[in-house]
Amino acid sequence: MTYSPRPQRDLRFIVIGAGMAGILAAIRLKEAGYRQIVVYEKADRIGGTWRENTYPGLNCDVPAHAYTYSFAPHAEWSHYLAAGPEIQAYFEGVTKKHGIEPLIRFNQEVTACVFENDRWKVETSGGIKDEADVVIAASGVLHHPNIAQIPGMDTFRGPSFHSARWDHSVPLDGRRIAIIGSGSTGAQLVSGLVDRCERVVHVQRSPQWIMPVENPAFTEEQKAAFRRDPALIDAVRYNEEYVTNVRLFTEAIADMDSPQIKQIEAAVLDNLERSVKDPVLREKLRPDYRAACKRLIFSPDYYDAIQRPNAVAAVGKIERIEPTGVRMKDGTLHEVDIIVLATGFQADRFIRPTRVIGKNGVDLDHAWALRPSAYLAVTIPDFPNFFMLNGPTGPVGNFSLIDIAELQWGYIAQLIAEIDAGRCRIISPTHAAMADYETRRIAAAKHTIFGSGCSSWYLDAEGVPASWPWSYDAFIAAMAHPKLEAFDRV
Ligand code: NA7
């Protein structure tokens, strides 16, 4: 299998979504010399999750220099972990620098993709009808808010909103706020608001394990050195400790009985024991499930924030929302002025609700009736020339999804090369390859730490972990070269 040095055919590409992955696809296609690339974006700006999440305290728990494109190192990160607005600005800068903006049609949500006569017919909310040889679905994972249905929500007197729909018109300083949900968002919100609000009530159905992490600022001297010598950035990005930790982490999650998971368990337990001084609060904050079963929270300051005099850990179930606050099942009423739902996202949507109809009228909704899945997380039988970035069953965890998307792009580019070189017009995985992959994946998924008995957005509707169940190295190997015998090529 060979990469075409330059395009042989004038293929037309439609990329869905101008978030991290869609921008990557557009840059790579443009670099490869393709001239017909259009990116449809539902919003009026690029950025995906970094555009939609604007809550106070937002940051990325993957080190900033590792959360960058490999081809666009960035000397200016202010801290080891970057804040949300900095990341948004980074993506905007890269988009501009690579001349991607003119390729993007903003405010055009793709409503339908229909495969007819070996091409994809695409329609958007703005009435555009377009066609392409290849569709790249880069529509993201966590973008449909899960609005928790809590009784009495509509009776609350003050403002309330989901964390990904932050209402910036609501003043926060000196107010009392309840944050419902203890995932990464809830934890970051507590840290981000404790200095501003009069009272922060962290309502948590399930307390979380917290991995300590330091978040030092980069000095002006360090940034100047990064500018002068990008090799210094690489030294941070590919820092041995970080790379080893990613490997350790993925090996740990792949096997709930591994020695690596014991290391993680020891670290988070030690953090709880050492950081939380009051024994009553410590017991309240002690999770009753295994570390890393839910996505681990990396936080430099959550335990500090929740121990402040104006912070309250309201651990337990909610009875209902009342006009003045949150009533817990134990009868306590937490009176607040504002309620924020940090209750996560519907993680099984992917490209849906876009209507996607493949070969012979196969509807993606039906193909995914049991669970969303894709062969090696990238392609789907009956949906030829339809390639997904950060699609279902890909690796998720405490590592950079940019690296995952870049590895996936390397694989997709080789499939595109088959079409470009005229070795086929359309390509999709065989049903046999898909069935074999899913059987192996589901069997392995049951041994992952995600399947060790807790609820999380990592589980599908049947309680099976929905992610890549093998190691990071196994993923790198799988993405290195497509096995063409696993594909129908016409
Ligand atoms: P998560 O990690 O899905 O967390 C959602 C939180 O909301 C979690 O603590 C849930 O409790 C809680 N939740 C959900 N529904 C309810 C109801 N009905 N009542 C009370 N509490 C509820 O979402 P995040 O936004 O924090 O993070 C998502 C990802 O974004 C994160 O993993 C990173 O990858 C970036 P539960 O644990 O189910 O008891």
Boltz pocket constraint, residues with backbone or C-beta under 6 A from the ligand:
constraints:
  - pocket:
      binder: B
      contacts: [[A, 142], [A, 148], [A, 149], [A, 150], [A, 180], [A, 181], [A, 182], [A, 183], [A, 184], [A, 185], [A, 186], [A, 203], [A, 204], [A, 205], [A, 206], [A, 294], [A, 295], [A, 318], [A, 342], [A, 343], [A, 344], [A, 345], [A, 397], [A, 455], [A, 456], [A, 457]]
      max_distance: 6.0
